[in-house]
Amino acid sequence: MKKRSTIFAASWRELKALVRASVEVLTERCKDVRVDLEDRTQILKLSAELNRMRRRASNTPTGSSDPRYDFGADQWREIDVAEQWMAVLQTNRLRRQAVRLRIPFPADEELFRRMEWDDDEDESEYLTEQGFQVARERIRAECQYRRTVAAFWLSVVTGLIGALIGLVSVLGR
């Protein structure tokens, strides 16, 4: 009788350790999802602000002396900085996806630019259009590969279940 209780206790400890590890993984994944959602909302807000600024710039009549239509170099600089900041957020989001999928993130210097801050000494790097294209292609290829593998195993399992059901129905008669 003592042997059963020690086996049960050992399996109970293993189960608790497995549950703890699963909870830690889920907690980490929830943090990633939360950060991803925060970045998405920042990107959407920034995109809306950029659209408003661009509309204002495109509606500016040339040669107008009205101060409401004065769109100078400072405003264009704000648009440029906002576009760079949006690229930094999108780069960080793609980098997290690449890490999660365990694929290499583009590291070529020609695929990156540096953010030009006046007041920050460690300037953020962001992907160029070509860099975004390379990163997205790699992520899409990995996701497609994983879907293909999952579909293969799903069809194998479905076939086996169908064969077992057929075997049981034949043997059951």
Secondary structure, DSSP 4 states (H G I P E B T S, - for coil): -HHHHHHHHHHHHHHHHHHHHHHHHHHHHHHHHHHHHHHHHHHHHHHHHHHHHHHHHHTPPTT---GGG---HHHHHHHHHHHHHHHHHHHHHHHHHHHHHT-PPP--GGGEEE---SS-SSPPEEE-HHHHHHHHHHHHHHHHHHHHHHHHHHHHHHHHHHHHHHHHHHHT-
